[in-house]
Amino acid sequence: MEWGNIISRTAWALLQPSNSLLLILAIGLILVWRGSRKWGLRLSFFSLICLVLIGISPVGQWLAVPLESRFADYRAVPAGDYAGIIVLGGAENSYLSSVHDQANLSGRSERLIAGVKLARQFPGLPLIYSGGLGDEDEWTESRVAKRFFQDVGLDMSRVRLESKAYNTWTNAVRSLELIREQGLDDKGTWLLVTSANHMPRSVGAFREAGFNVRPCPVDFDTDLAYSSFPDFDSGKNLGRFDDVAHEWLGLVVYYVTGRSSSLFPGKGDLN
Protein backbone atom coordinates (compact mmCIF):
# COMPACT_ATOMS: atom_id res chain seq x y z
CA MET A 1 0.00 0.00 0.00
CA GLU A 2 1.39 3.40 -0.99
CA TRP A 3 2.17 6.00 1.68
CA GLY A 4 -0.24 8.48 0.14
CA ASN A 5 -3.02 5.94 0.51
CA ILE A 6 -2.06 5.14 4.11
CA ILE A 7 -1.93 8.82 5.08
CA SER A 8 -5.24 9.74 3.41
CA ARG A 9 -7.09 6.75 4.89
CA THR A 10 -5.70 7.41 8.37
CA ALA A 11 -6.54 11.11 8.20
CA TRP A 12 -10.11 10.40 7.13
CA ALA A 13 -10.56 7.77 9.83
CA LEU A 14 -9.83 10.50 12.37
CA LEU A 15 -11.75 13.30 10.63
CA GLN A 16 -14.85 11.31 9.70
CA PRO A 17 -17.59 13.08 11.70
CA SER A 18 -19.12 9.99 13.31
CA ASN A 19 -15.66 8.75 14.35
CA SER A 20 -14.43 12.11 15.60
CA LEU A 21 -17.58 12.73 17.64
CA LEU A 22 -17.31 9.31 19.27
CA LEU A 23 -13.65 10.04 20.00
CA ILE A 24 -14.60 13.36 21.62
CA LEU A 25 -17.24 11.53 23.66
CA ALA A 26 -14.67 8.98 24.82
CA ILE A 27 -12.23 11.74 25.77
CA GLY A 28 -14.98 13.51 27.72
CA LEU A 29 -15.88 10.38 29.65
CA ILE A 30 -12.21 9.74 30.44
CA LEU A 31 -11.86 13.31 31.73
CA VAL A 32 -14.90 12.83 33.97
CA TRP A 33 -13.45 9.57 35.27
CA ARG A 34 -10.09 11.27 35.90
CA GLY A 35 -11.72 14.08 37.89
CA SER A 36 -11.96 16.85 35.27
CA ARG A 37 -15.73 16.86 35.51
CA LYS A 38 -16.37 20.32 34.04
CA TRP A 39 -14.51 19.84 30.75
CA GLY A 40 -15.40 16.17 30.55
CA LEU A 41 -19.12 16.90 30.71
CA ARG A 42 -18.80 19.73 28.21
CA LEU A 43 -17.09 17.50 25.66
CA SER A 44 -19.50 14.63 26.31
CA PHE A 45 -22.62 16.77 25.93
CA PHE A 46 -21.21 18.48 22.82
CA SER A 47 -20.56 15.18 21.05
CA LEU A 48 -23.91 13.69 22.09
CA ILE A 49 -25.85 16.75 20.92
CA CYS A 50 -24.05 16.70 17.56
CA LEU A 51 -24.70 12.98 17.09
CA VAL A 52 -28.39 13.40 17.90
CA LEU A 53 -28.83 16.42 15.62
CA ILE A 54 -27.06 14.72 12.72
CA GLY A 55 -28.96 11.51 13.40
CA ILE A 56 -32.46 12.99 13.23
CA SER A 57 -32.10 16.12 11.08
CA PRO A 58 -31.80 16.35 7.28
CA VAL A 59 -28.48 18.24 7.48
CA GLY A 60 -26.70 15.50 5.53
CA GLN A 61 -29.32 15.73 2.82
CA TRP A 62 -28.99 19.52 2.74
CA LEU A 63 -25.25 19.17 2.17
CA ALA A 64 -25.77 16.51 -0.50
CA VAL A 65 -28.19 18.49 -2.68
CA PRO A 66 -25.66 21.10 -3.94
CA LEU A 67 -23.21 18.33 -4.80
CA GLU A 68 -25.73 16.19 -6.63
CA SER A 69 -27.36 19.17 -8.39
CA ARG A 70 -24.06 20.43 -9.80
CA PHE A 71 -24.15 18.18 -12.87
CA ALA A 72 -27.70 16.80 -12.68
CA ASP A 73 -28.45 18.20 -16.15
CA TYR A 74 -25.99 15.67 -17.58
CA ARG A 75 -27.94 12.55 -16.53
CA ALA A 76 -28.99 11.74 -20.10
CA VAL A 77 -26.13 11.12 -22.54
CA PRO A 78 -26.89 12.20 -26.12
CA ALA A 79 -25.14 10.89 -29.21
CA GLY A 80 -21.80 12.57 -29.73
CA ASP A 81 -18.18 12.24 -30.70
CA TYR A 82 -16.68 10.75 -27.54
CA ALA A 83 -13.25 9.25 -27.02
CA GLY A 84 -14.31 6.62 -24.51
CA ILE A 85 -15.88 5.81 -21.15
CA ILE A 86 -14.23 6.04 -17.74
CA VAL A 87 -15.86 4.35 -14.73
CA LEU A 88 -14.50 5.16 -11.27
CA GLY A 89 -14.22 2.51 -8.58
CA GLY A 90 -16.04 2.55 -5.27
CA ALA A 91 -18.90 0.14 -5.96
CA GLU A 92 -17.00 -3.00 -5.01
CA ASN A 93 -16.73 -5.02 -1.81
CA SER A 94 -13.27 -6.51 -2.17
CA TYR A 95 -13.39 -8.66 0.95
CA LEU A 96 -16.73 -10.37 0.27
CA SER A 97 -15.85 -10.80 -3.40
CA SER A 98 -12.70 -12.64 -2.33
CA VAL A 99 -14.55 -14.80 0.19
CA HIS A 100 -17.38 -15.83 -2.15
CA ASP A 101 -15.45 -15.78 -5.46
CA GLN A 102 -18.05 -13.57 -7.11
CA ALA A 103 -18.55 -9.86 -7.76
CA ASN A 104 -20.02 -8.36 -4.59
CA LEU A 105 -21.13 -4.75 -4.99
CA SER A 106 -22.02 -1.96 -2.59
CA GLY A 107 -24.69 0.74 -2.75
CA ARG A 108 -22.71 2.48 -5.49
CA SER A 109 -23.23 -0.36 -7.97
CA GLU A 110 -24.92 2.12 -10.34
CA ARG A 111 -21.43 3.15 -11.43
CA LEU A 112 -20.74 -0.26 -12.96
CA ILE A 113 -24.28 -0.64 -14.26
CA ALA A 114 -24.07 2.75 -15.99
CA GLY A 115 -20.69 1.82 -17.45
CA VAL A 116 -22.19 -1.28 -19.08
CA LYS A 117 -25.18 0.72 -20.30
CA LEU A 118 -22.93 3.31 -21.94
CA ALA A 119 -20.74 0.61 -23.45
CA ARG A 120 -23.83 -0.82 -25.14
CA GLN A 121 -25.12 2.62 -26.14
CA PHE A 122 -21.76 3.41 -27.76
CA PRO A 123 -20.43 0.03 -28.96
CA GLY A 124 -17.37 1.52 -30.61
CA LEU A 125 -15.93 3.16 -27.50
CA PRO A 126 -13.26 1.74 -25.17
CA LEU A 127 -14.12 1.51 -21.47
CA ILE A 128 -11.59 2.25 -18.76
CA TYR A 129 -12.27 1.14 -15.23
CA SER A 130 -10.11 2.81 -12.56
CA GLY A 131 -9.85 1.44 -9.04
CA GLY A 132 -7.10 -0.36 -7.18
CA LEU A 133 -8.14 -0.49 -3.53
CA GLY A 134 -8.16 -3.83 -1.78
CA ASP A 135 -6.27 -5.14 1.22
CA GLU A 136 -3.60 -7.81 0.99
CA ASP A 137 -4.97 -11.21 -0.05
CA GLU A 138 -8.22 -9.57 -1.21
CA TRP A 139 -9.46 -8.88 -4.70
CA THR A 140 -8.74 -5.37 -5.90
CA GLU A 141 -11.60 -3.18 -7.02
CA SER A 142 -10.55 -3.69 -10.64
CA ARG A 143 -10.68 -7.47 -10.26
CA VAL A 144 -14.21 -7.25 -8.87
CA ALA A 145 -15.20 -4.96 -11.75
CA LYS A 146 -13.63 -7.35 -14.26
CA ARG A 147 -15.70 -10.24 -12.89
CA PHE A 148 -18.85 -8.10 -13.05
CA PHE A 149 -18.20 -7.08 -16.66
CA GLN A 150 -17.58 -10.72 -17.58
CA ASP A 151 -20.75 -11.86 -15.80
CA VAL A 152 -22.95 -9.42 -17.75
CA GLY A 153 -21.39 -10.39 -21.07
CA LEU A 154 -19.44 -7.23 -21.86
CA ASP A 155 -16.85 -7.59 -24.62
CA MET A 156 -13.65 -7.56 -22.54
CA SER A 157 -11.52 -6.60 -25.54
CA ARG A 158 -12.96 -3.11 -25.10
CA VAL A 159 -12.14 -2.91 -21.39
CA ARG A 160 -8.91 -1.55 -19.90
CA LEU A 161 -8.42 -2.02 -16.18
CA GLU A 162 -6.44 0.56 -14.20
CA SER A 163 -5.62 -1.14 -10.90
CA LYS A 164 -3.25 1.21 -9.05
CA ALA A 165 -5.44 4.22 -8.21
CA TYR A 166 -6.42 4.73 -4.59
CA ASN A 167 -8.22 8.11 -4.68
CA THR A 168 -9.87 10.46 -7.14
CA TRP A 169 -6.65 12.24 -8.09
CA THR A 170 -4.83 8.99 -8.86
CA ASN A 171 -7.91 7.83 -10.78
CA ALA A 172 -7.36 10.80 -13.08
CA VAL A 173 -3.57 10.67 -13.38
CA ARG A 174 -3.28 6.93 -13.86
CA SER A 175 -6.22 6.74 -16.24
CA LEU A 176 -4.47 9.31 -18.42
CA GLU A 177 -1.24 7.31 -18.25
CA LEU A 178 -3.11 4.17 -19.30
CA ILE A 179 -4.83 5.95 -22.17
CA ARG A 180 -1.48 7.10 -23.53
CA GLU A 181 0.13 3.69 -23.03
CA GLN A 182 -2.73 2.07 -24.95
CA GLY A 183 -2.54 4.63 -27.77
CA LEU A 184 -6.07 5.87 -27.15
CA ASP A 185 -7.34 9.41 -27.73
CA ASP A 186 -6.06 11.62 -24.89
CA LYS A 187 -7.42 14.84 -26.41
CA GLY A 188 -11.04 13.85 -27.01
CA THR A 189 -13.96 13.98 -24.61
CA TRP A 190 -14.35 11.07 -22.23
CA LEU A 191 -17.62 10.08 -20.58
CA LEU A 192 -16.93 10.13 -16.84
CA VAL A 193 -19.11 7.88 -14.66
CA THR A 194 -19.26 8.23 -10.89
CA SER A 195 -21.71 8.96 -8.08
CA ALA A 196 -23.53 12.29 -8.30
CA ASN A 197 -22.13 13.64 -5.03
CA HIS A 198 -18.62 12.65 -6.12
CA MET A 199 -18.88 14.23 -9.57
CA PRO A 200 -17.78 17.82 -8.71
CA ARG A 201 -14.51 16.62 -7.16
CA SER A 202 -14.00 14.14 -10.00
CA VAL A 203 -14.51 16.76 -12.71
CA GLY A 204 -12.08 19.11 -10.95
CA ALA A 205 -9.43 16.41 -10.63
CA PHE A 206 -9.77 15.10 -14.19
CA ARG A 207 -9.71 18.60 -15.67
CA GLU A 208 -6.63 19.48 -13.64
CA ALA A 209 -4.94 16.27 -14.83
CA GLY A 210 -5.53 17.29 -18.45
CA PHE A 211 -8.75 15.48 -19.40
CA ASN A 212 -11.72 16.71 -21.37
CA VAL A 213 -14.72 15.03 -19.73
CA ARG A 214 -18.47 14.86 -20.08
CA PRO A 215 -20.05 14.05 -16.68
CA CYS A 216 -22.38 11.07 -16.38
CA PRO A 217 -23.65 11.27 -12.77
CA VAL A 218 -25.36 8.23 -11.26
CA ASP A 219 -26.14 6.86 -7.80
CA PHE A 220 -28.23 9.83 -6.64
CA ASP A 221 -28.97 9.77 -2.90
CA THR A 222 -31.51 12.64 -2.87
CA ASP A 223 -34.40 13.93 -4.96
CA LEU A 224 -32.48 17.25 -5.34
CA ALA A 225 -34.97 19.00 -3.06
CA TYR A 226 -34.30 20.31 0.44
CA SER A 227 -36.23 18.40 3.09
CA SER A 228 -37.58 20.31 6.11
CA PHE A 229 -38.79 17.32 8.12
CA PRO A 230 -36.90 15.29 10.73
CA ASP A 231 -35.89 11.81 9.68
CA PHE A 232 -35.45 9.40 12.54
CA ASP A 233 -33.35 6.90 10.58
CA SER A 234 -30.18 7.83 12.47
CA GLY A 235 -27.98 5.17 10.87
CA LYS A 236 -28.79 6.39 7.37
CA ASN A 237 -28.41 10.05 8.36
CA LEU A 238 -25.03 9.56 10.02
CA GLY A 239 -23.77 7.59 7.03
CA ARG A 240 -24.98 10.23 4.58
CA PHE A 241 -23.41 13.02 6.64
CA ASP A 242 -20.08 11.19 6.69
CA ASP A 243 -20.27 10.69 2.93
CA VAL A 244 -21.01 14.32 2.03
CA ALA A 245 -18.53 15.64 4.62
CA HIS A 246 -15.88 13.58 2.86
CA GLU A 247 -16.77 15.22 -0.46
CA TRP A 248 -16.86 18.80 0.85
CA LEU A 249 -13.57 18.32 2.69
CA GLY A 250 -12.10 16.69 -0.40
CA LEU A 251 -13.09 19.64 -2.57
CA VAL A 252 -11.24 22.04 -0.28
CA VAL A 253 -8.15 19.82 0.05
CA TYR A 254 -7.93 19.18 -3.68
CA TYR A 255 -8.20 22.88 -4.50
CA VAL A 256 -5.62 23.92 -1.89
CA THR A 257 -3.16 21.23 -3.04
CA GLY A 258 -3.57 22.04 -6.75
CA ARG A 259 -5.44 18.86 -7.64
CA SER A 260 -8.65 20.53 -8.81
CA SER A 261 -9.41 23.06 -11.52
CA SER A 262 -11.57 25.08 -9.11
CA LEU A 263 -12.92 25.06 -5.57
CA PHE A 264 -16.40 23.88 -6.56
CA PRO A 265 -16.21 22.61 -10.15
CA GLY A 266 -19.25 23.21 -12.31
CA LYS A 267 -20.28 23.49 -15.93
CA GLY A 268 -17.73 26.24 -16.54
CA ASP A 269 -14.93 23.78 -15.83
CA LEU A 270 -15.95 21.61 -18.77
CA ASN A 271 -14.91 24.19 -21.39
C-alpha positions as CSV (number, residue, x, y, z in Angstrom):
1,M,0.0,0.0,0.0
2,E,1.4,3.4,-1.0
3,W,2.2,6.0,1.7
4,G,-0.2,8.5,0.1
5,N,-3.0,5.9,0.5
6,I,-2.1,5.1,4.1
7,I,-1.9,8.8,5.1
8,S,-5.2,9.7,3.4
9,R,-7.1,6.7,4.9
10,T,-5.7,7.4,8.4
11,A,-6.5,11.1,8.2
12,W,-10.1,10.4,7.1
13,A,-10.6,7.8,9.8
14,L,-9.8,10.5,12.4
15,L,-11.8,13.3,10.6
16,Q,-14.8,11.3,9.7
17,P,-17.6,13.1,11.7
18,S,-19.1,10.0,13.3
19,N,-15.7,8.7,14.4
20,S,-14.4,12.1,15.6
21,L,-17.6,12.7,17.6
22,L,-17.3,9.3,19.3
23,L,-13.6,10.0,20.0
24,I,-14.6,13.4,21.6
25,L,-17.2,11.5,23.7
26,A,-14.7,9.0,24.8
27,I,-12.2,11.7,25.8
28,G,-15.0,13.5,27.7
29,L,-15.9,10.4,29.6
30,I,-12.2,9.7,30.4
31,L,-11.9,13.3,31.7
32,V,-14.9,12.8,34.0
33,W,-13.4,9.6,35.3
34,R,-10.1,11.3,35.9
35,G,-11.7,14.1,37.9
36,S,-12.0,16.9,35.3
37,R,-15.7,16.9,35.5
38,K,-16.4,20.3,34.0
39,W,-14.5,19.8,30.7
40,G,-15.4,16.2,30.6
41,L,-19.1,16.9,30.7
42,R,-18.8,19.7,28.2
43,L,-17.1,17.5,25.7
44,S,-19.5,14.6,26.3
45,F,-22.6,16.8,25.9
46,F,-21.2,18.5,22.8
47,S,-20.6,15.2,21.0
48,L,-23.9,13.7,22.1
49,I,-25.8,16.8,20.9
50,C,-24.0,16.7,17.6
51,L,-24.7,13.0,17.1
52,V,-28.4,13.4,17.9
53,L,-28.8,16.4,15.6
54,I,-27.1,14.7,12.7
55,G,-29.0,11.5,13.4
56,I,-32.5,13.0,13.2
57,S,-32.1,16.1,11.1
58,P,-31.8,16.4,7.3
59,V,-28.5,18.2,7.5
60,G,-26.7,15.5,5.5
61,Q,-29.3,15.7,2.8
62,W,-29.0,19.5,2.7
63,L,-25.2,19.2,2.2
64,A,-25.8,16.5,-0.5
65,V,-28.2,18.5,-2.7
66,P,-25.7,21.1,-3.9
67,L,-23.2,18.3,-4.8
68,E,-25.7,16.2,-6.6
69,S,-27.4,19.2,-8.4
70,R,-24.1,20.4,-9.8
71,F,-24.1,18.2,-12.9
72,A,-27.7,16.8,-12.7
73,D,-28.4,18.2,-16.1
74,Y,-26.0,15.7,-17.6
75,R,-27.9,12.6,-16.5
76,A,-29.0,11.7,-20.1
77,V,-26.1,11.1,-22.5
78,P,-26.9,12.2,-26.1
79,A,-25.1,10.9,-29.2
80,G,-21.8,12.6,-29.7
81,D,-18.2,12.2,-30.7
82,Y,-16.7,10.7,-27.5
83,A,-13.3,9.2,-27.0
84,G,-14.3,6.6,-24.5
85,I,-15.9,5.8,-21.1
86,I,-14.2,6.0,-17.7
87,V,-15.9,4.4,-14.7
88,L,-14.5,5.2,-11.3
89,G,-14.2,2.5,-8.6
90,G,-16.0,2.5,-5.3
91,A,-18.9,0.1,-6.0
92,E,-17.0,-3.0,-5.0
93,N,-16.7,-5.0,-1.8
94,S,-13.3,-6.5,-2.2
95,Y,-13.4,-8.7,1.0
96,L,-16.7,-10.4,0.3
97,S,-15.9,-10.8,-3.4
98,S,-12.7,-12.6,-2.3
99,V,-14.6,-14.8,0.2
100,H,-17.4,-15.8,-2.2
101,D,-15.5,-15.8,-5.5
102,Q,-18.0,-13.6,-7.1
103,A,-18.5,-9.9,-7.8
104,N,-20.0,-8.4,-4.6
105,L,-21.1,-4.8,-5.0
106,S,-22.0,-2.0,-2.6
107,G,-24.7,0.7,-2.8
108,R,-22.7,2.5,-5.5
109,S,-23.2,-0.4,-8.0
110,E,-24.9,2.1,-10.3
111,R,-21.4,3.2,-11.4
112,L,-20.7,-0.3,-13.0
113,I,-24.3,-0.6,-14.3
114,A,-24.1,2.8,-16.0
115,G,-20.7,1.8,-17.4
116,V,-22.2,-1.3,-19.1
117,K,-25.2,0.7,-20.3
118,L,-22.9,3.3,-21.9
119,A,-20.7,0.6,-23.5
120,R,-23.8,-0.8,-25.1
121,Q,-25.1,2.6,-26.1
122,F,-21.8,3.4,-27.8
123,P,-20.4,0.0,-29.0
124,G,-17.4,1.5,-30.6
125,L,-15.9,3.2,-27.5
126,P,-13.3,1.7,-25.2
127,L,-14.1,1.5,-21.5
128,I,-11.6,2.2,-18.8
129,Y,-12.3,1.1,-15.2
130,S,-10.1,2.8,-12.6
131,G,-9.8,1.4,-9.0
132,G,-7.1,-0.4,-7.2
133,L,-8.1,-0.5,-3.5
134,G,-8.2,-3.8,-1.8
135,D,-6.3,-5.1,1.2
136,E,-3.6,-7.8,1.0
137,D,-5.0,-11.2,0.0
138,E,-8.2,-9.6,-1.2
139,W,-9.5,-8.9,-4.7
140,T,-8.7,-5.4,-5.9
141,E,-11.6,-3.2,-7.0
142,S,-10.6,-3.7,-10.6
143,R,-10.7,-7.5,-10.3
144,V,-14.2,-7.3,-8.9
145,A,-15.2,-5.0,-11.8
146,K,-13.6,-7.4,-14.3
147,R,-15.7,-10.2,-12.9
148,F,-18.9,-8.1,-13.0
149,F,-18.2,-7.1,-16.7
150,Q,-17.6,-10.7,-17.6
151,D,-20.7,-11.9,-15.8
152,V,-23.0,-9.4,-17.7
153,G,-21.4,-10.4,-21.1
154,L,-19.4,-7.2,-21.9
155,D,-16.8,-7.6,-24.6
156,M,-13.7,-7.6,-22.5
157,S,-11.5,-6.6,-25.5
158,R,-13.0,-3.1,-25.1
159,V,-12.1,-2.9,-21.4
160,R,-8.9,-1.5,-19.9
161,L,-8.4,-2.0,-16.2
162,E,-6.4,0.6,-14.2
163,S,-5.6,-1.1,-10.9
164,K,-3.3,1.2,-9.1
165,A,-5.4,4.2,-8.2
166,Y,-6.4,4.7,-4.6
167,N,-8.2,8.1,-4.7
168,T,-9.9,10.5,-7.1
169,W,-6.7,12.2,-8.1
170,T,-4.8,9.0,-8.9
171,N,-7.9,7.8,-10.8
172,A,-7.4,10.8,-13.1
173,V,-3.6,10.7,-13.4
174,R,-3.3,6.9,-13.9
175,S,-6.2,6.7,-16.2
176,L,-4.5,9.3,-18.4
177,E,-1.2,7.3,-18.2
178,L,-3.1,4.2,-19.3
179,I,-4.8,5.9,-22.2
180,R,-1.5,7.1,-23.5
181,E,0.1,3.7,-23.0
182,Q,-2.7,2.1,-25.0
183,G,-2.5,4.6,-27.8
184,L,-6.1,5.9,-27.1
185,D,-7.3,9.4,-27.7
186,D,-6.1,11.6,-24.9
187,K,-7.4,14.8,-26.4
188,G,-11.0,13.9,-27.0
189,T,-14.0,14.0,-24.6
190,W,-14.3,11.1,-22.2
191,L,-17.6,10.1,-20.6
192,L,-16.9,10.1,-16.8
193,V,-19.1,7.9,-14.7
194,T,-19.3,8.2,-10.9
195,S,-21.7,9.0,-8.1
196,A,-23.5,12.3,-8.3
197,N,-22.1,13.6,-5.0
198,H,-18.6,12.7,-6.1
199,M,-18.9,14.2,-9.6
200,P,-17.8,17.8,-8.7
201,R,-14.5,16.6,-7.2
202,S,-14.0,14.1,-10.0
203,V,-14.5,16.8,-12.7
204,G,-12.1,19.1,-11.0
205,A,-9.4,16.4,-10.6
206,F,-9.8,15.1,-14.2
207,R,-9.7,18.6,-15.7
208,E,-6.6,19.5,-13.6
209,A,-4.9,16.3,-14.8
210,G,-5.5,17.3,-18.4
211,F,-8.7,15.5,-19.4
212,N,-11.7,16.7,-21.4
213,V,-14.7,15.0,-19.7
214,R,-18.5,14.9,-20.1
215,P,-20.0,14.0,-16.7
216,C,-22.4,11.1,-16.4
217,P,-23.6,11.3,-12.8
218,V,-25.4,8.2,-11.3
219,D,-26.1,6.9,-7.8
220,F,-28.2,9.8,-6.6
221,D,-29.0,9.8,-2.9
222,T,-31.5,12.6,-2.9
223,D,-34.4,13.9,-5.0
224,L,-32.5,17.2,-5.3
225,A,-35.0,19.0,-3.1
226,Y,-34.3,20.3,0.4
227,S,-36.2,18.4,3.1
228,S,-37.6,20.3,6.1
229,F,-38.8,17.3,8.1
230,P,-36.9,15.3,10.7
231,D,-35.9,11.8,9.7
232,F,-35.5,9.4,12.5
233,D,-33.4,6.9,10.6
234,S,-30.2,7.8,12.5
235,G,-28.0,5.2,10.9
236,K,-28.8,6.4,7.4
237,N,-28.4,10.0,8.4
238,L,-25.0,9.6,10.0
239,G,-23.8,7.6,7.0
240,R,-25.0,10.2,4.6
241,F,-23.4,13.0,6.6
242,D,-20.1,11.2,6.7
243,D,-20.3,10.7,2.9
244,V,-21.0,14.3,2.0
245,A,-18.5,15.6,4.6
246,H,-15.9,13.6,2.9
247,E,-16.8,15.2,-0.5
248,W,-16.9,18.8,0.9
249,L,-13.6,18.3,2.7
250,G,-12.1,16.7,-0.4
251,L,-13.1,19.6,-2.6
252,V,-11.2,22.0,-0.3
253,V,-8.1,19.8,0.1
254,Y,-7.9,19.2,-3.7
255,Y,-8.2,22.9,-4.5
256,V,-5.6,23.9,-1.9
257,T,-3.2,21.2,-3.0
258,G,-3.6,22.0,-6.8
259,R,-5.4,18.9,-7.6
260,S,-8.7,20.5,-8.8
261,S,-9.4,23.1,-11.5
262,S,-11.6,25.1,-9.1
263,L,-12.9,25.1,-5.6
264,F,-16.4,23.9,-6.6
265,P,-16.2,22.6,-10.2
266,G,-19.3,23.2,-12.3
267,K,-20.3,23.5,-15.9
268,G,-17.7,26.2,-16.5
269,D,-14.9,23.8,-15.8
270,L,-15.9,21.6,-18.8
271,N,-14.9,24.2,-21.4
